[in-house]
Amino acid sequence: GDGEPIPPLSQVFALIRDKGMGMQLNLEMKSYTGITAAAKTDFAHRAVQAVLESGLPATQVMLSSYYWRDYAGVAQAEGPGIFFSALEFTAGAQPVDKIFSTVRKAKALGVDALAGPFKYSNEGLLSFIRDYGGMFVGLMDSDGVSELRFSLAHGLRNVTNDDPVATRVSLTALLDQVGQGIRETAIT
């Protein structure tokens, strides 16, 4: 709540481990201007080590980053089995050849999911991510139930949004519409 301190990562791990009831934790790996390549590698190493030492099963943790080109290789090499989602905010707004190049790079780095603001016009891209890339699709900043339904039909793996209340409202409405068979795997 408002004014409450952010708990240390060790407390978050303990909460998920002890009371998470199968909840998946998404750790978004950040960066900042001017960070050296060595510092990025060290940061990725420390994030993976924290996950490995947490006692959580790898299936309960997802690492994600907009800086996936810098972090994914380290995460996959040092933390096999830890799910890694590449966040690509402009994935749907680039020329087709650049989008396909992004998918190829993500595949080469061993990324498990490519998340972006995918819309209806991206059906070919979603198929390419899923079929060629062998990756799950992540949905960011959904505008509602229709986009969730569309993304589920194309291999949605997780829902990521800076507004978890809006995401929960959309997922609840979707569940009300389609009934059983769909469950929320991650809200961050």
C-alpha positions in Angstrom: 0.0 0.0 0.0 0.8 3.6 -0.1 3.8 4.5 2.1 4.8 0.9 2.8 8.5 0.0 2.2 9.4 -2.3 -0.6 10.4 -5.7 0.9 13.8 -7.1 0.2 13.9 -9.7 -2.6 14.7 -12.4 -0.1 11.3 -11.7 1.6 9.5 -11.8 -1.7 11.0 -15.2 -2.5 10.0 -16.5 0.9 6.5 -15.2 0.5 6.1 -16.9 -2.9 7.8 -20.1 -1.7 5.7 -20.3 1.5 2.4 -18.9 0.5 2.4 -18.5 -3.2 0.1 -21.4 -4.0 1.7 -22.0 -7.4 2.0 -18.2 -8.2 4.7 -17.3 -10.7 7.0 -14.5 -9.9 8.1 -12.2 -12.7 11.4 -10.4 -12.0 11.9 -7.7 -14.6 15.6 -7.0 -15.1 16.2 -3.2 -15.6 19.1 -1.2 -17.0 20.2 2.4 -17.1 22.1 4.7 -19.5 25.8 4.3 -19.3 26.0 0.8 -17.8 29.0 -1.2 -19.2 28.7 -4.6 -20.8 30.6 -6.1 -17.9 28.2 -4.5 -15.4 25.2 -5.9 -17.4 26.7 -9.4 -17.3 27.3 -9.1 -13.6 23.8 -7.9 -13.0 22.3 -10.8 -15.0 24.5 -13.2 -13.1 23.4 -11.8 -9.7 19.7 -12.0 -10.8 20.0 -15.7 -11.8 22.0 -16.6 -8.7 19.3 -15.0 -6.5 16.7 -17.1 -8.2 18.7 -20.3 -7.9 19.4 -19.6 -4.2 15.8 -18.7 -3.5 14.6 -22.3 -3.2 11.8 -21.7 -5.6 11.3 -24.2 -8.4 12.4 -22.7 -11.8 8.8 -23.1 -13.0 7.7 -20.4 -10.5 10.0 -17.7 -11.7 10.2 -15.8 -14.9 12.9 -13.3 -15.7 12.0 -10.6 -18.2 13.6 -7.5 -19.6 13.4 -4.9 -22.3 17.2 -5.3 -22.4 16.9 -9.0 -23.2 19.7 -8.8 -25.9 22.1 -8.1 -23.0 20.6 -10.4 -20.4 19.1 -13.5 -22.0 22.3 -15.3 -22.9 23.6 -15.1 -19.4 20.3 -16.0 -17.9 19.9 -19.1 -20.2 23.5 -20.2 -19.7 23.5 -19.9 -15.9 19.9 -20.6 -15.1 18.6 -23.3 -17.5 15.0 -24.0 -16.8 14.3 -20.4 -15.7 11.7 -19.0 -18.1 13.0 -15.8 -19.9 10.6 -13.4 -21.6 11.9 -10.7 -23.9 9.9 -7.5 -23.6 9.8 -5.8 -27.0 7.6 -2.8 -26.8 7.9 -1.9 -30.5 7.5 -5.4 -31.8 4.3 -4.6 -33.7 5.3 -1.2 -34.9 8.5 -2.0 -36.9 9.1 -2.9 -40.6 8.4 -6.6 -41.1 12.1 -7.5 -41.8 13.1 -5.9 -38.5 10.4 -7.7 -36.6 11.5 -11.1 -38.1 15.1 -10.2 -37.3 14.1 -9.6 -33.7 12.4 -13.0 -33.5 15.5 -14.7 -34.9 17.8 -12.9 -32.4 15.5 -13.9 -29.5 15.5 -17.5 -30.7 19.3 -17.5 -31.0 19.6 -16.3 -27.4 17.3 -19.1 -26.1 14.4 -16.7 -25.1 11.3 -18.6 -24.1 8.7 -15.9 -24.8 8.5 -12.7 -26.8 6.2 -10.1 -25.2 4.8 -7.1 -27.0 1.8 -5.0 -27.6 0.4 -7.4 -30.2 -2.8 -6.5 -32.0 -5.1 -8.2 -34.4 -3.0 -7.0 -37.4 0.0 -9.1 -36.0 -1.5 -12.6 -36.7 1.4 -13.5 -39.1 4.0 -12.2 -36.5 2.4 -14.2 -33.7 2.5 -17.4 -35.9 6.1 -16.7 -36.7 7.0 -16.2 -33.0 5.3 -19.4 -32.1 6.1 -21.7 -35.1 9.6 -20.6 -36.3 10.8 -19.1 -33.0 9.4 -21.9 -30.9 8.5 -19.2 -28.3 5.5 -18.4 -26.3 3.8 -15.1 -26.9 3.4 -12.6 -24.1 0.8 -9.8 -24.1 1.6 -6.4 -22.8 -0.9 -3.5 -22.2 -4.0 -5.3 -23.3 -6.9 -3.1 -24.3 -9.5 -5.7 -23.1 -11.1 -9.1 -23.5 -11.0 -9.3 -27.3 -7.2 -8.9 -27.4 -6.8 -11.5 -24.6 -8.9 -13.9 -26.5 -7.0 -13.2 -29.7 -3.7 -13.7 -28.0 -4.7 -16.9 -26.2 -5.6 -18.3 -29.6 -2.0 -17.6 -30.8 0.0 -19.0 -27.9 -0.3 -16.5 -25.1 1.9 -17.6 -22.2 1.7 -14.7 -19.8 0.0 -11.3 -19.3 2.2 -8.4 -18.3 0.8 -5.0 -17.5 1.7 -2.1 -15.3 -2.0 -1.9 -14.4 -2.7 -5.3 -12.7 -6.2 -4.2 -11.7 -7.2 -3.6 -15.3 -5.6 -6.9 -16.4 -7.5 -8.8 -13.6 -10.8 -7.2 -14.7 -10.1 -8.3 -18.4 -9.1 -11.8 -17.3 -12.2 -12.1 -15.1 -14.5 -11.0 -17.9 -12.8 -13.4 -20.3 -13.2 -16.3 -17.8 -16.8 -15.4 -17.4 -17.3 -15.5 -21.2 -15.4 -18.8 -21.9 -15.8 -20.7 -18.7 -13.3 -23.3 -17.7 -10.0 -24.1 -19.3 -8.1 -20.8 -19.0 -6.2 -19.8 -16.0 -4.1 -16.8 -15.2 -0.4 -17.7 -15.3 1.2 -14.4 -14.4 0.1 -10.9 -13.6 2.9 -8.5 -12.8 
